[in-house]
Amino acid sequence: MQLNLLIDFGGIFSNLWESMGLSQGTWQNYVMLLISFVLMFLAIVKKYEPMLLLPIAFGMFLINLPGAEHVLWGTYAEDVEHTYDNVQNRGLLWYFYYGVDKVIYPPIIFLGIGAMTDFGPLIANPKSMLIGAGAQLGIFIAFFGAFLLGFPAAAAAAIAIIGGADGPTAIYVAKILAEDLLPMIAIAAYSYMALIPAIQKPIMRLLTTKKERAIRMKPLRQVSKLERIIFPVAVTLVVGLFLPDAIPLLGMLMLGNLFRESGVVERLSSQAQNGLMNTITIFLGIAVGCKAKGDIFLQPQTLYIILIGVIAFYCGTIGGLLTAKVMCKVTKGQINPLIGSAGVSAVPMAARISEDVGRETDPQNHLLMHAMGPNVAGVIGSALAAGILLACFA
């Protein structure tokens, strides 16, 4: 009897030990936990894109806790491919990831962005669209760089979209073209978006003269309500006719903006900007983070993606600045080249940086509203670039 009890207790303790994470952890788990702590530090202490970087970091933290994956994500039957659809005993994070797997979250994020965005500066100065287009240079340079490093064309296209400085677009394209690279691309995109001030300001000072930075631009004209209502409908129609692959993102962007500008659905506009946007942001961040498992993330290709991403950001900024410099020459000094750096899609951070650098030269020079034109053009441009890449490689 006593012997049986000892055997039973021995089995209980053995099972308990085997179920503990301490008995299941690998070095990859602990490295990823450390990376998640670094990202949490950047989000909380440095305030680098905390709205998405914090849930991404915590999703990464959860999935890399030793032994927690089968509880949080689910299990797979033997001899079955480890795909999303083959998961058994589905856990919480499997359901969070549903919106990424079915490409639902990024368009909803765009709906909220549209509801928060004022396209007035772009409508008042349509030439800003050229700057937004020039700033997409980083995407195409990154594509060729990734291709030369040995990535397949579809994967290179997914990596290249980091240069658009638009996190939801990067996630959207990566899910369709290279899902295995999704966590690396998403984390690189949001990390560099958070570092935009450090990336852009030195380039802006290097590529512009003091005289150019001091240029004062004429106030923008007033945009009528009719123009504001027609704009989202017209853009969706034109893009839909020529580039349907861009419509899931751009169509939701314009629908959100129509909510805002119509003035008849304030409750919908408020919900898109606040409750819906915040909820989806939480789900999206955790879902992306939970795919950053150590055995997938800790690969040499991750370093390549991080390197290509920073090059893409630099080239995007350079493309926007050079386009604005050309426009400055053509208009005989009516355009301050600093607004060119705002052509990337990081709204409104990039526009604020144009304002900051301009005021370093002339404290009374206000470029924010002028920079918002290229900035929102960059949002449209990144969605169009995504549509082009999907049309070519999906």
C-alpha beads as a LAMMPS data file, in Angstrom:
LAMMPS data file: protein, C-alpha beads

394 atoms
393 bonds

1 atom types
1 bond types

-500.0 500.0 xlo xhi
-500.0 500.0 ylo yhi
-500.0 500.0 zlo zhi

Masses

1 110.0

Atoms # bond

1 1 1 0.000 0.000 0.000
2 1 1 2.739 2.438 0.976
3 1 1 4.729 1.413 -2.079
4 1 1 1.760 2.105 -4.354
5 1 1 1.314 5.534 -2.799
6 1 1 4.977 6.313 -3.384
7 1 1 4.690 5.186 -7.002
8 1 1 1.556 7.309 -7.484
9 1 1 3.165 10.375 -5.963
10 1 1 6.231 9.809 -8.079
11 1 1 4.080 9.744 -11.209
12 1 1 2.238 12.879 -10.138
13 1 1 5.453 14.819 -9.573
14 1 1 6.877 13.497 -12.837
15 1 1 3.820 14.667 -14.765
16 1 1 3.902 18.009 -12.993
17 1 1 7.557 18.542 -13.918
18 1 1 6.952 17.559 -17.543
19 1 1 4.074 20.054 -17.766
20 1 1 6.205 22.902 -16.425
21 1 1 7.703 25.361 -18.863
22 1 1 11.047 24.985 -17.115
23 1 1 11.357 21.477 -18.543
24 1 1 10.371 22.491 -22.088
25 1 1 12.219 25.730 -22.781
26 1 1 14.843 26.113 -25.512
27 1 1 17.422 28.820 -25.990
28 1 1 15.212 30.306 -28.717
29 1 1 12.412 30.776 -26.183
30 1 1 14.611 32.745 -23.838
31 1 1 16.165 34.888 -26.561
32 1 1 12.688 35.817 -27.815
33 1 1 11.549 36.613 -24.281
34 1 1 14.512 38.978 -24.017
35 1 1 13.603 40.610 -27.351
36 1 1 10.015 41.035 -26.159
37 1 1 11.283 42.796 -23.016
38 1 1 13.351 45.164 -25.186
39 1 1 10.300 45.980 -27.330
40 1 1 8.189 46.588 -24.210
41 1 1 10.899 48.939 -22.941
42 1 1 10.889 50.857 -26.224
43 1 1 7.094 51.104 -26.178
44 1 1 6.655 52.072 -22.509
45 1 1 9.772 54.058 -21.676
46 1 1 10.769 55.485 -25.067
47 1 1 7.149 55.696 -26.326
48 1 1 8.097 54.245 -29.740
49 1 1 4.761 53.495 -31.473
50 1 1 3.351 52.118 -28.186
51 1 1 -0.177 51.597 -29.545
52 1 1 1.020 48.671 -31.638
53 1 1 4.514 47.899 -30.429
54 1 1 3.285 47.086 -26.900
55 1 1 0.656 44.491 -27.907
56 1 1 3.094 43.021 -30.469
57 1 1 5.743 42.690 -27.762
58 1 1 3.322 41.077 -25.320
59 1 1 2.021 38.662 -27.966
60 1 1 5.638 37.668 -28.606
61 1 1 6.151 37.297 -24.865
62 1 1 3.114 35.023 -24.465
63 1 1 3.826 32.638 -27.346
64 1 1 7.464 32.164 -26.320
65 1 1 6.738 31.231 -22.720
66 1 1 8.050 27.632 -22.616
67 1 1 5.204 25.155 -22.777
68 1 1 2.501 27.796 -23.324
69 1 1 2.197 27.472 -27.106
70 1 1 -0.081 24.423 -27.114
71 1 1 -2.412 26.153 -24.624
72 1 1 -2.438 29.605 -26.244
73 1 1 -2.328 28.529 -29.895
74 1 1 -3.393 24.865 -30.106
75 1 1 -1.939 21.517 -31.076
76 1 1 -1.352 19.601 -34.297
77 1 1 -2.040 15.962 -35.046
78 1 1 0.939 13.806 -35.962
79 1 1 2.059 13.808 -39.594
80 1 1 -0.034 16.904 -40.336
81 1 1 1.367 20.087 -41.880
82 1 1 1.560 22.855 -39.284
83 1 1 -0.827 25.293 -40.958
84 1 1 -3.438 27.598 -39.463
85 1 1 -6.332 25.412 -40.610
86 1 1 -4.851 22.194 -39.169
87 1 1 -4.749 23.382 -35.557
88 1 1 -6.610 21.220 -33.045
89 1 1 -7.751 22.217 -29.537
90 1 1 -7.637 25.839 -30.679
91 1 1 -6.460 28.364 -28.099
92 1 1 -7.090 32.069 -27.546
93 1 1 -4.320 33.309 -29.830
94 1 1 -5.584 31.136 -32.704
95 1 1 -8.807 33.131 -32.626
96 1 1 -6.942 36.434 -32.370
97 1 1 -4.972 35.472 -35.478
98 1 1 -8.149 34.738 -37.477
99 1 1 -8.404 38.395 -38.538
100 1 1 -4.838 38.305 -39.859
101 1 1 -5.216 34.942 -41.587
102 1 1 -8.365 36.116 -43.368
103 1 1 -6.842 39.581 -44.008
104 1 1 -9.578 41.408 -42.065
105 1 1 -7.690 43.582 -39.577
106 1 1 -5.590 45.820 -41.911
107 1 1 -8.578 47.096 -43.966
108 1 1 -10.466 47.874 -40.741
109 1 1 -7.428 49.803 -39.488
110 1 1 -7.544 51.762 -42.761
111 1 1 -11.218 52.503 -42.125
112 1 1 -10.236 54.142 -38.834
113 1 1 -7.310 56.001 -40.422
114 1 1 -9.627 57.383 -43.080
115 1 1 -12.057 58.612 -40.437
116 1 1 -9.197 60.444 -38.692
117 1 1 -7.569 61.891 -41.812
118 1 1 -8.105 65.342 -43.287
119 1 1 -7.451 65.170 -47.027
120 1 1 -8.005 68.931 -47.330
121 1 1 -4.290 69.822 -47.723
122 1 1 -3.963 67.287 -50.555
123 1 1 -7.125 68.520 -52.286
124 1 1 -5.925 72.125 -51.942
125 1 1 -2.528 71.251 -53.407
126 1 1 -2.866 68.197 -55.719
127 1 1 0.824 68.498 -56.663
128 1 1 1.514 66.923 -53.272
129 1 1 0.576 63.608 -54.861
130 1 1 3.827 63.747 -56.834
131 1 1 5.806 63.941 -53.602
132 1 1 3.835 61.038 -52.150
133 1 1 4.662 59.045 -55.286
134 1 1 8.347 59.968 -55.091
135 1 1 8.515 58.752 -51.508
136 1 1 7.534 55.252 -52.639
137 1 1 11.048 54.955 -54.119
138 1 1 12.088 53.043 -51.014
139 1 1 9.615 50.256 -51.771
140 1 1 11.000 49.523 -55.210
141 1 1 14.652 49.823 -54.217
142 1 1 13.981 47.456 -51.314
143 1 1 12.303 45.017 -53.692
144 1 1 15.379 44.747 -55.886
145 1 1 17.648 44.601 -52.836
146 1 1 15.675 41.697 -51.343
147 1 1 15.596 39.935 -54.691
148 1 1 19.371 40.263 -55.065
149 1 1 19.809 38.794 -51.580
150 1 1 18.095 35.632 -52.767
151 1 1 14.505 36.087 -51.630
152 1 1 11.827 34.842 -54.064
153 1 1 10.022 37.601 -55.952
154 1 1 6.841 37.379 -53.848
155 1 1 8.809 37.457 -50.583
156 1 1 10.918 40.368 -51.887
157 1 1 7.716 42.277 -52.633
158 1 1 6.432 41.610 -49.107
159 1 1 9.695 42.833 -47.585
160 1 1 9.809 45.879 -49.851
161 1 1 6.485 47.232 -48.586
162 1 1 8.276 48.127 -45.324
163 1 1 9.516 51.162 -47.243
164 1 1 5.981 52.522 -47.409
165 1 1 6.191 53.304 -43.662
166 1 1 2.701 51.900 -43.199
167 1 1 2.321 49.047 -40.718
168 1 1 -1.160 47.767 -41.709
169 1 1 -0.162 47.760 -45.385
170 1 1 3.013 45.809 -44.572
171 1 1 0.977 43.234 -42.639
172 1 1 -1.628 42.999 -45.408
173 1 1 0.910 42.388 -48.179
174 1 1 3.079 40.052 -46.086
175 1 1 0.106 37.849 -45.158
176 1 1 -0.796 37.360 -48.818
177 1 1 2.675 37.072 -50.344
178 1 1 4.946 35.662 -47.602
179 1 1 3.123 34.685 -44.416
180 1 1 6.200 33.000 -42.928
181 1 1 7.950 36.396 -42.950
182 1 1 4.999 38.271 -41.439
183 1 1 6.316 38.738 -37.858
184 1 1 9.747 39.923 -39.026
185 1 1 8.246 42.347 -41.552
186 1 1 5.672 43.728 -39.104
187 1 1 8.160 44.235 -36.279
188 1 1 10.701 45.853 -38.632
189 1 1 8.022 48.154 -40.088
190 1 1 6.734 49.382 -36.734
191 1 1 10.198 49.658 -35.214
192 1 1 11.421 51.884 -38.038
193 1 1 8.219 53.938 -37.993
194 1 1 8.978 54.668 -34.353
195 1 1 12.512 55.705 -35.322
196 1 1 11.447 58.040 -38.134
197 1 1 12.676 61.201 -36.328
198 1 1 16.157 59.701 -35.955
199 1 1 16.154 58.404 -39.535
200 1 1 14.747 61.431 -41.331
201 1 1 16.194 64.514 -39.688
202 1 1 19.871 63.947 -40.644
203 1 1 18.878 63.236 -44.271
204 1 1 16.688 66.344 -44.399
205 1 1 19.521 68.557 -43.187
206 1 1 22.007 66.895 -45.561
207 1 1 19.910 67.173 -48.734
208 1 1 18.575 70.711 -48.261
209 1 1 20.300 74.066 -47.938
210 1 1 19.597 76.593 -45.211
211 1 1 18.026 78.843 -47.822
212 1 1 15.674 76.065 -48.965
213 1 1 14.708 75.189 -45.383
214 1 1 13.761 78.834 -44.776
215 1 1 11.291 79.021 -47.682
216 1 1 7.856 80.156 -46.543
217 1 1 4.966 78.689 -48.502
218 1 1 1.725 80.502 -49.285
219 1 1 -1.311 79.549 -47.176
220 1 1 -3.432 76.770 -48.656
221 1 1 -6.807 77.664 -50.124
222 1 1 -10.005 76.726 -48.363
223 1 1 -11.464 73.420 -49.541
224 1 1 -15.244 73.225 -49.911
225 1 1 -17.358 70.521 -48.311
226 1 1 -18.443 69.335 -51.759
227 1 1 -14.811 68.757 -52.768
228 1 1 -14.193 66.828 -49.547
229 1 1 -17.172 64.546 -50.227
230 1 1 -16.397 63.979 -53.902
231 1 1 -12.708 63.189 -53.256
232 1 1 -13.050 59.773 -51.523
233 1 1 -15.681 58.605 -53.987
234 1 1 -13.658 59.732 -57.021
235 1 1 -10.401 58.193 -55.764
236 1 1 -12.100 54.865 -55.053
237 1 1 -13.726 54.841 -58.500
238 1 1 -10.527 55.631 -60.400
239 1 1 -8.350 53.207 -58.436
240 1 1 -11.013 50.496 -58.603
241 1 1 -11.142 50.747 -62.387
242 1 1 -7.380 50.506 -62.844
243 1 1 -6.035 48.659 -59.779
244 1 1 -8.671 46.496 -58.036
245 1 1 -6.038 44.817 -55.839
246 1 1 -5.629 48.083 -53.922
247 1 1 -9.328 48.454 -53.132
248 1 1 -9.525 46.444 -49.867
249 1 1 -7.166 48.945 -48.254
250 1 1 -7.856 52.105 -50.199
251 1 1 -11.616 51.547 -50.342
252 1 1 -11.831 51.254 -46.551
253 1 1 -9.598 54.319 -46.195
254 1 1 -11.942 56.345 -48.362
255 1 1 -15.084 54.987 -46.689
256 1 1 -13.760 56.137 -43.317
257 1 1 -13.003 59.543 -44.795
258 1 1 -16.488 59.749 -46.293
259 1 1 -17.927 59.038 -42.823
260 1 1 -15.889 61.991 -41.560
261 1 1 -16.610 64.479 -44.315
262 1 1 -20.287 63.736 -45.006
263 1 1 -21.314 65.078 -41.604
264 1 1 -24.357 62.791 -41.436
265 1 1 -22.901 59.750 -39.660
266 1 1 -20.966 61.224 -36.767
267 1 1 -21.587 58.146 -34.613
268 1 1 -20.078 55.864 -37.272
269 1 1 -17.138 58.201 -37.756
270 1 1 -16.522 58.369 -34.012
271 1 1 -16.755 54.590 -33.649
272 1 1 -14.356 54.007 -36.561
273 1 1 -11.835 56.443 -35.058
274 1 1 -12.079 55.248 -31.465
275 1 1 -13.740 52.028 -30.271
276 1 1 -13.354 49.976 -33.450
277 1 1 -9.850 51.247 -34.221
278 1 1 -8.607 50.614 -30.693
279 1 1 -10.107 47.108 -30.500
280 1 1 -8.661 45.995 -33.834
281 1 1 -5.296 47.526 -32.946
282 1 1 -5.137 45.328 -29.834
283 1 1 -6.129 42.187 -31.758
284 1 1 -3.743 42.948 -34.626
285 1 1 -0.765 43.620 -32.371
286 1 1 -1.199 40.477 -30.282
287 1 1 -1.855 38.357 -33.395
288 1 1 1.324 39.547 -35.118
289 1 1 3.418 39.140 -31.986
290 1 1 2.210 35.610 -31.346
291 1 1 3.647 34.469 -34.695
292 1 1 7.155 35.568 -33.691
293 1 1 8.221 32.209 -32.329
294 1 1 11.896 31.659 -31.665
295 1 1 12.430 28.827 -34.142
296 1 1 10.978 30.989 -36.925
297 1 1 12.182 34.450 -35.945
298 1 1 15.801 33.653 -35.083
299 1 1 16.976 33.038 -38.629
300 1 1 19.585 34.856 -40.781
301 1 1 16.791 36.145 -43.027
302 1 1 15.512 38.254 -40.118
303 1 1 18.734 40.283 -40.174
304 1 1 18.385 40.742 -43.936
305 1 1 14.827 42.008 -43.500
306 1 1 15.890 44.471 -40.788
307 1 1 18.730 45.752 -43.006
308 1 1 16.529 46.055 -46.098
309 1 1 13.853 47.807 -44.014
310 1 1 16.134 50.598 -42.835
311 1 1 17.490 51.083 -46.370
312 1 1 13.909 51.294 -47.632
313 1 1 13.063 53.998 -45.074
314 1 1 16.131 56.027 -46.001
315 1 1 15.420 55.720 -49.725
316 1 1 11.752 56.642 -49.254
317 1 1 12.758 59.821 -47.425
318 1 1 15.363 60.641 -50.082
319 1 1 12.843 60.042 -52.887
320 1 1 10.337 62.444 -51.338
321 1 1 12.973 65.111 -50.656
322 1 1 14.446 64.963 -54.163
323 1 1 10.975 65.170 -55.710
324 1 1 10.204 68.245 -53.594
325 1 1 13.563 69.820 -54.525
326 1 1 12.762 69.421 -58.216
327 1 1 9.343 70.967 -57.632
328 1 1 11.037 73.814 -55.736
329 1 1 13.206 74.545 -58.779
330 1 1 10.296 74.291 -61.215
331 1 1 8.115 76.645 -59.151
332 1 1 11.046 79.027 -58.569
333 1 1 11.186 78.604 -54.834
334 1 1 7.503 78.333 -53.949
335 1 1 7.817 74.872 -52.368
336 1 1 9.951 74.138 -49.325
337 1 1 11.774 70.842 -50.008
338 1 1 11.402 69.814 -46.374
339 1 1 7.811 68.773 -46.989
340 1 1 9.186 66.042 -49.260
341 1 1 10.200 63.902 -46.298
342 1 1 6.526 63.778 -45.284
343 1 1 5.745 61.783 -48.430
344 1 1 6.156 58.550 -46.483
345 1 1 2.978 57.150 -44.988
346 1 1 3.658 57.740 -41.279
347 1 1 0.752 60.091 -40.487
348 1 1 1.109 62.626 -38.896
349 1 1 4.600 61.983 -37.509
350 1 1 6.443 62.650 -40.766
351 1 1 4.580 65.954 -41.270
352 1 1 5.507 67.072 -37.762
353 1 1 9.162 66.360 -38.486
354 1 1 8.993 68.649 -41.532
355 1 1 7.576 71.337 -39.253
356 1 1 10.288 70.767 -36.620
357 1 1 13.231 70.929 -39.025
358 1 1 11.783 73.986 -40.766
359 1 1 11.417 75.850 -37.473
360 1 1 15.035 75.105 -36.606
361 1 1 15.959 77.519 -39.405
362 1 1 13.039 79.934 -39.021
363 1 1 10.978 79.644 -35.811
364 1 1 8.122 81.531 -37.469
365 1 1 7.905 79.201 -40.474
366 1 1 4.965 76.789 -40.198
367 1 1 5.061 73.866 -42.646
368 1 1 2.740 71.407 -40.898
369 1 1 -0.364 71.870 -43.048
370 1 1 1.720 71.981 -46.238
371 1 1 3.467 68.759 -45.186
372 1 1 0.139 67.051 -44.465
373 1 1 -0.596 67.056 -48.224
374 1 1 2.361 64.801 -49.114
375 1 1 1.799 62.842 -45.888
376 1 1 -1.753 61.762 -46.723
377 1 1 -0.655 61.311 -50.342
378 1 1 1.873 58.832 -48.961
379 1 1 -0.954 56.837 -47.361
380 1 1 -2.677 56.604 -50.731
381 1 1 0.640 55.914 -52.447
382 1 1 1.535 53.022 -50.170
383 1 1 -1.898 51.449 -50.745
384 1 1 -1.417 51.807 -54.506
385 1 1 2.091 50.349 -54.297
386 1 1 0.667 47.423 -52.338
387 1 1 -1.960 46.911 -55.050
388 1 1 0.710 46.902 -57.747
389 1 1 2.842 44.345 -55.902
390 1 1 -0.163 42.108 -55.251
391 1 1 -1.279 42.357 -58.869
392 1 1 2.206 41.298 -60.010
393 1 1 3.093 38.595 -57.482
394 1 1 -0.027 37.260 -55.711

Bonds

1 1 1 2
2 1 2 3
3 1 3 4
4 1 4 5
5 1 5 6
6 1 6 7
7 1 7 8
8 1 8 9
9 1 9 10
10 1 10 11
11 1 11 12
12 1 12 13
13 1 13 14
14 1 14 15
15 1 15 16
16 1 16 17
17 1 17 18
18 1 18 19
19 1 19 20
20 1 20 21
21 1 21 22
22 1 22 23
23 1 23 24
24 1 24 25
25 1 25 26
26 1 26 27
27 1 27 28
28 1 28 29
29 1 29 30
30 1 30 31
31 1 31 32
32 1 32 33
33 1 33 34
34 1 34 35
35 1 35 36
36 1 36 37
37 1 37 38
38 1 38 39
39 1 39 40
40 1 40 41
41 1 41 42
42 1 42 43
43 1 43 44
44 1 44 45
45 1 45 46
46 1 46 47
47 1 47 48
48 1 48 49
49 1 49 50
50 1 50 51
51 1 51 52
52 1 52 53
53 1 53 54
54 1 54 55
55 1 55 56
56 1 56 57
57 1 57 58
58 1 58 59
59 1 59 60
60 1 60 61
61 1 61 62
62 1 62 63
63 1 63 64
64 1 64 65
65 1 65 66
66 1 66 67
67 1 67 68
68 1 68 69
69 1 69 70
70 1 70 71
71 1 71 72
72 1 72 73
73 1 73 74
74 1 74 75
75 1 75 76
76 1 76 77
77 1 77 78
78 1 78 79
79 1 79 80
80 1 80 81
81 1 81 82
82 1 82 83
83 1 83 84
84 1 84 85
85 1 85 86
86 1 86 87
87 1 87 88
88 1 88 89
89 1 89 90
90 1 90 91
91 1 91 92
92 1 92 93
93 1 93 94
94 1 94 95
95 1 95 96
96 1 96 97
97 1 97 98
98 1 98 99
99 1 99 100
100 1 100 101
101 1 101 102
102 1 102 103
103 1 103 104
104 1 104 105
105 1 105 106
106 1 106 107
107 1 107 108
108 1 108 109
109 1 109 110
110 1 110 111
111 1 111 112
112 1 112 113
113 1 113 114
114 1 114 115
115 1 115 116
116 1 116 117
117 1 117 118
118 1 118 119
119 1 119 120
120 1 120 121
121 1 121 122
122 1 122 123
123 1 123 124
124 1 124 125
125 1 125 126
126 1 126 127
127 1 127 128
128 1 128 129
129 1 129 130
130 1 130 131
131 1 131 132
132 1 132 133
133 1 133 134
134 1 134 135
135 1 135 136
136 1 136 137
137 1 137 138
138 1 138 139
139 1 139 140
140 1 140 141
141 1 141 142
142 1 142 143
143 1 143 144
144 1 144 145
145 1 145 146
146 1 146 147
147 1 147 148
148 1 148 149
149 1 149 150
150 1 150 151
151 1 151 152
152 1 152 153
153 1 153 154
154 1 154 155
155 1 155 156
156 1 156 157
157 1 157 158
158 1 158 159
159 1 159 160
160 1 160 161
161 1 161 162
162 1 162 163
163 1 163 164
164 1 164 165
165 1 165 166
166 1 166 167
167 1 167 168
168 1 168 169
169 1 169 170
170 1 170 171
171 1 171 172
172 1 172 173
173 1 173 174
174 1 174 175
175 1 175 176
176 1 176 177
177 1 177 178
178 1 178 179
179 1 179 180
180 1 180 181
181 1 181 182
182 1 182 183
183 1 183 184
184 1 184 185
185 1 185 186
186 1 186 187
187 1 187 188
188 1 188 189
189 1 189 190
190 1 190 191
191 1 191 192
192 1 192 193
193 1 193 194
194 1 194 195
195 1 195 196
196 1 196 197
197 1 197 198
198 1 198 199
199 1 199 200
200 1 200 201
201 1 201 202
202 1 202 203
203 1 203 204
204 1 204 205
205 1 205 206
206 1 206 207
207 1 207 208
208 1 208 209
209 1 209 210
210 1 210 211
211 1 211 212
212 1 212 213
213 1 213 214
214 1 214 215
215 1 215 216
216 1 216 217
217 1 217 218
218 1 218 219
219 1 219 220
220 1 220 221
221 1 221 222
222 1 222 223
223 1 223 224
224 1 224 225
225 1 225 226
226 1 226 227
227 1 227 228
228 1 228 229
229 1 229 230
230 1 230 231
231 1 231 232
232 1 232 233
233 1 233 234
234 1 234 235
235 1 235 236
236 1 236 237
237 1 237 238
238 1 238 239
239 1 239 240
240 1 240 241
241 1 241 242
242 1 242 243
243 1 243 244
244 1 244 245
245 1 245 246
246 1 246 247
247 1 247 248
248 1 248 249
249 1 249 250
250 1 250 251
251 1 251 252
252 1 252 253
253 1 253 254
254 1 254 255
255 1 255 256
256 1 256 257
257 1 257 258
258 1 258 259
259 1 259 260
260 1 260 261
261 1 261 262
262 1 262 263
263 1 263 264
264 1 264 265
265 1 265 266
266 1 266 267
267 1 267 268
268 1 268 269
269 1 269 270
270 1 270 271
271 1 271 272
272 1 272 273
273 1 273 274
274 1 274 275
275 1 275 276
276 1 276 277
277 1 277 278
278 1 278 279
279 1 279 280
280 1 280 281
281 1 281 282
282 1 282 283
283 1 283 284
284 1 284 285
285 1 285 286
286 1 286 287
287 1 287 288
288 1 288 289
289 1 289 290
290 1 290 291
291 1 291 292
292 1 292 293
293 1 293 294
294 1 294 295
295 1 295 296
296 1 296 297
297 1 297 298
298 1 298 299
299 1 299 300
300 1 300 301
301 1 301 302
302 1 302 303
303 1 303 304
304 1 304 305
305 1 305 306
306 1 306 307
307 1 307 308
308 1 308 309
309 1 309 310
310 1 310 311
311 1 311 312
312 1 312 313
313 1 313 314
314 1 314 315
315 1 315 316
316 1 316 317
317 1 317 318
318 1 318 319
319 1 319 320
320 1 320 321
321 1 321 322
322 1 322 323
323 1 323 324
324 1 324 325
325 1 325 326
326 1 326 327
327 1 327 328
328 1 328 329
329 1 329 330
330 1 330 331
331 1 331 332
332 1 332 333
333 1 333 334
334 1 334 335
335 1 335 336
336 1 336 337
337 1 337 338
338 1 338 339
339 1 339 340
340 1 340 341
341 1 341 342
342 1 342 343
343 1 343 344
344 1 344 345
345 1 345 346
346 1 346 347
347 1 347 348
348 1 348 349
349 1 349 350
350 1 350 351
351 1 351 352
352 1 352 353
353 1 353 354
354 1 354 355
355 1 355 356
356 1 356 357
357 1 357 358
358 1 358 359
359 1 359 360
360 1 360 361
361 1 361 362
362 1 362 363
363 1 363 364
364 1 364 365
365 1 365 366
366 1 366 367
367 1 367 368
368 1 368 369
369 1 369 370
370 1 370 371
371 1 371 372
372 1 372 373
373 1 373 374
374 1 374 375
375 1 375 376
376 1 376 377
377 1 377 378
378 1 378 379
379 1 379 380
380 1 380 381
381 1 381 382
382 1 382 383
383 1 383 384
384 1 384 385
385 1 385 386
386 1 386 387
387 1 387 388
388 1 388 389
389 1 389 390
390 1 390 391
391 1 391 392
392 1 392 393
393 1 393 394
